[in-house]
């Protein structure tokens, strides 16, 4: 790709900042490197519409909000504008109808072919695998205009004149302010670019409890995580660190499995950097959790549940990670790497290399822009 073809980049103000932070950071850093103009395009109206696939069909919901989708305009010197959508939603079987109608290409975070194949062919051809992402920033502040634009979008998307309207609007503002506040948690890209070998022969698995257990998926995730925490405590008492981050539900239901590791972002990142072995489990709806990208960035020895999301470049068992499907396999893999320093070095080196080549936000954006311009 010849970068001179691009004149400028416009990022539509997002409705959600945690997931979109990865894309925004990658674009802004990419534009700095290539000296391209990058601006936010202030958007007030939410882009509605959702498709949900079933076994051999799909259903359309034209008025349904789809907030976890970031839109980016690539403006070329020729005057042409290419619109790219970044689908950051957890659910692999749901898609933005607006994006599929108006974007030239859509990169989906939780990409699974079995769901995409149920869509009309014209939509199938637009959807590509995004790859691993994580929450990360290139600066510790955000323009007030961007915040206000996002607040208006979210408010209009939830606008329904009933007795709960003011409660919904209050919760929208509260949630958005929490996302903005989290930017100051210093999850800066430079913290993930810096890397050194783990100094502790420890096994780290710190995870969270979701706010409620209304869905069967959430209940299963909590049960699986609880079981693994108890197993790791029992099998590796001298090596294990972690547990559930303290929360009202965690204290109520899992008080004997609370973490002994700090949960503040910077302190937790230091614990990740110090550990040699880390455990990864699936996110909601089998979505790829941020932890995988974070672990790769620090060159950890990663022992993980298999991903169902399809990546542009798959992770290989025995190369970047060790995958486990049963508790026995988990324990066996841990014992293997504890006893084999050469295997530790091999997995650690390849994990970091995978991050540098395929996960770093700038590398992700380079791949996406290259593909998009080649197929424009």
N, C-alpha and C positions, 0 to 999 in steps of 0.2 A: 504494500500500500504506500502510495506517495502522500505524505501528510499535507502537501501543498494543495491537494484537492479540497481539503476542508477549510472553510472560511471562518466559521464560528460554531459554537455549541450553545443551545438554549435548553436549560433544565426546567421543566414545568414544576411549579411548586407542588410538593407532594402532600398527600393527606396524612401520611405516616412517616416518621423520621428514623425509627430504630432500624428497620430493615433497609430502607432506602439510603441510609448513611453510607453503606458500602459502595453503592453505585455513584453517589454524589462525590465521595472522596476520590474514587478512581478517576472520574471525569475531570475533576478540578486539578488533580495531580498530573494527569495526562496533558491537560491544556497548559499547565505551567511548563512542563518539559518541552512541549512542542510550540510554545509561545502562540497559543491560540486564544481567541477571545471566548470567555465562558461567562454566561449570565443566567440568572433565574428569569423565567417567563412567568409573570404573576397570573395565576389562574384562580378565578373565583367560583366557577361552577363545577360541581363534581361530575365526573364522567361515569355515567350509570350503565348498567347492563351486565348480566352474568349468564354463563352457560354452565350447566352441570351435566356431566356424562353419566350414563348408566351402562348396563352390559353391552347393548348394541345400539344405543340411542343417546340422545341428549335432550335436555329441556332448556328453554330460554326464559330468562327473567329480565325483561328490558329495563325495569325501574329499580333493580337491586343494586345497592352501592358495591363498589369493589375498590376499597381504599388502598390496598397494598400493591399498587401498580404505579410505577414511575414512568413518565413520558419524557423523551428527550428528542429535540430537533437537531439534526446535523445539517447545517447550512453549507452548501458547497460553493466554490468560487463561480461555478457556472450559473448559479442562481437557483439550482434545484435544492429542495428541502426533503430530507429523509427522516421519517418519524420512527423512532425505536421505542418499544415498550419493554419494561422490565417487570415481569410478573413475580412478585416476592411472596405470594400467598402460600400458606402452609399446605393447603389441600391440593393434591395432584389432579383431582377429578373436576376442578372448577376453574373457569377461565373468564377473563374480562371480555364481554361482548363488544364494548366500545373499542378496546385495543385491537381486537381481531378485525373489526370493520375499518379502522382508521390508521393503524400502524402498518408500516412496510414489513416489519419483522418484530416478533415478540420473543424475548428470552425468558424462559420460565425456570424458576429456582427449583421447585419440586417437579421435575420433568419425568413423567412415566409414559412410555409409548402406548401402553395398554389403554390408557384413557384418551390420549390424543387421537388414536386411531378410530375412535367413535365419532369424531367431529367431521363436518364436511371437508372434502379434500382441499378446498381453497384455504380453510383455516389451518388444517394440518401442515400445509406447506409453509405457513408463516411462523410456526412455533419451533424454537430451538432450545437446546439445553443451556442454561446459564452457568451452572457449576456451583461450587461452594461459596458461601458468603459469610460475613460476620459483621457485628456492629463495630464500626470504626469511624473516626473523624480525622479531618485534616486541620481543623481549627476548633477552638473552644467556645465559639459564639456563633449565633445565627442572626441574620437580619430580622428586624421587627416586621418588615414588610412581608417576608417569607412566612413568619409566624401568623400574621393576621390573615394572609391569603389562605393558609392551610386551615385556620380556624373557621373562616367563612365557608370553605368547601365542605368541611365536616359538618357544620351546622346545617347547611342546605341539604346535604345528603340524608340527614336524620330529621328533617323538618316534617312533622306530622302534628296537626292541631288536635291534640287530645290532652287529657289531664296530666300526662307525664312529660309534656314538652319541655317544661323548665328544668325538670330533673335530668332529662337527656342532655340538654344544652349545657347544664352545669357539669355533668360528667365528661362531656366532650372536651370542655375547656380544661378541666382538671387533668384528664389523661394527656392532652397535648402539652400542658405545662410540665408534666412529669417527664415526657420525652425530651423536651427542651432542656430541662434541668439535668437530665442524664448526660447531655453533651459535655457538661462540665465535670463529668466523672473521669475525664482525661483518658478515654480510650483512643488515644492518638495513634496514627499509623506508625509513627516512629518507634513506639513501644513494641510493636510486633515485627518491625524490621530488625531491631536489635536482637541478637541471639547468642546464647552460650550454652554449653553442655550442662545438664542437670548436676547439681552438687549433692543431692540427697538420694539415697537408694530407696526412695519411697514410691508408693503406689497411690495415685491421687484420683479420687472420684467424688467431686463435689457437685451436687445437683440441686434442683429446686422442686418444690411442690407447687402445682398450679393453684390459683385462688379457690377453685371449687372442684368437686368430683361429680358433676352433673352428668357427664358423658361416660360411656363405657371405655372409650379410648383413654381418657384421663385416669380413670380408675385403674386400668391395666398398666399404664405407664408408672403410676405411683407404686402399685404392687410390685412391679418388676424392679424398680429402682430400690425399693425397700429391701427386697429379697437379696439383691446384689450387695447392698451396703452391709447387711448382716453377714452374708457369706464372706466378704472381704475382711471384715473385722475378725471373724472366726479363723479363717485360713491364714491370714497374714497380719497378726496382731502387732508385730514389730515394724511393719512396713506401711500399713494402710493409714492414709489421711483423707478426711473428707466426711461426707454424709449430706443430709438435707440442710439447706440454708434455713435458718430459723424464720418461721412465719406463724401466724395463728393456727392454720390448719396443720402445719408440720408439728408444732408443739402439741396439738391436740391428738393427732393420730400416730405420730412417729417420734415420740419424745426420746426413745432409746436409739435413735439413728440421726441425731442432729450433728452438724459438722463441727469439727475442731479446727477448721481453717477459716481465716477471715473471708468475708464476702464482699467487702468494699473493692471496687474494680481494680485499683492499683495494687492493693495488698494481695488479692487473689491472683493477679497476673504474676506477681513475684513468686507465689506458691507454685504456679504452673512451671515457671522457669526453673525452679529449684528441683522439682520432681523429675525422675527418670522415666517412670511408667505411668501412663494415664489410661483411664477407662472411658469409653464413649458408648452411649446408648441413644436410641432414636428419639426424635422430637415428636410433637403432636402430629397425628395423622401420617406418621413415618416420614415427616419432613426432615431434611438434613439440618441438624442443630449447629449453631455457631461454634460449639466446642471443637468440632472436627477441624475447621479452618484455624482456630486458635492453637490447637495442639500441633498441627502441621507447621505453623509459623515458628514454633519454638523447638522443632526437631525432637519431639517426644517419641518415646516408644509407645505406640498407640495400639491398644487392644480393644476392638470395636465390634458392636453388632453390625451385620451387613447393612449397607445402604440399599434402599429400594429406588431412590432417585438416581436417574441415569446422568452421569457426568460426561462432559466433553472428552475428558481423558480419565478412564476408570482408575481407581485406586486398586493396587494389586496386593493380594495376600502374600506375605513373605517378602514384599519389596518395601512398601511404605507403611503397611499396617499388618496386624494379625487379626483376622476375623474370628468371632466365636458365635456359636448358635445355642450352646448349652452351658450350664454352670460348670460342668466338668471340663469343657473345652476352655473356658475362661481361666479356671485354676491351673490347668495344664500349661496354657500359654504363658501365664505369669511365672510359673516355676521355671519354664524353659528359658525365658529371657533373664531371669534373676541369676541363672547359672551360666549364661553364655554371653560374655561381654562383647564378643565379636558380632553376635546377632544384634545386640543392643546398638552397637555402632552402625551397623548396616541399616537398620530400620530408622534410626535417628537421622542419619545423613540423607537418606532418600525421602524422608518426610519433609525435611527442610527444603530439599531441592524441588519437591512437588509444589510446595507453597510458592517458592520463588518463580517457578515457571508457569504455574497454572492457577494459583489462587490470589496472589497479590492483586489488590484492586486495579492497579495500573496495567498489569499483565492481562487481567480479565477484560478491561476496556480496550486494550490494544487488539486482542483477539476478536472482540465483538465489532469494533469499528472496521477492522480489516475484512471480516466476513461481509459486513453490511455494504461496504463500498464495492467489494468484488461482485456482489449480486445486485447492485443498484440498477 
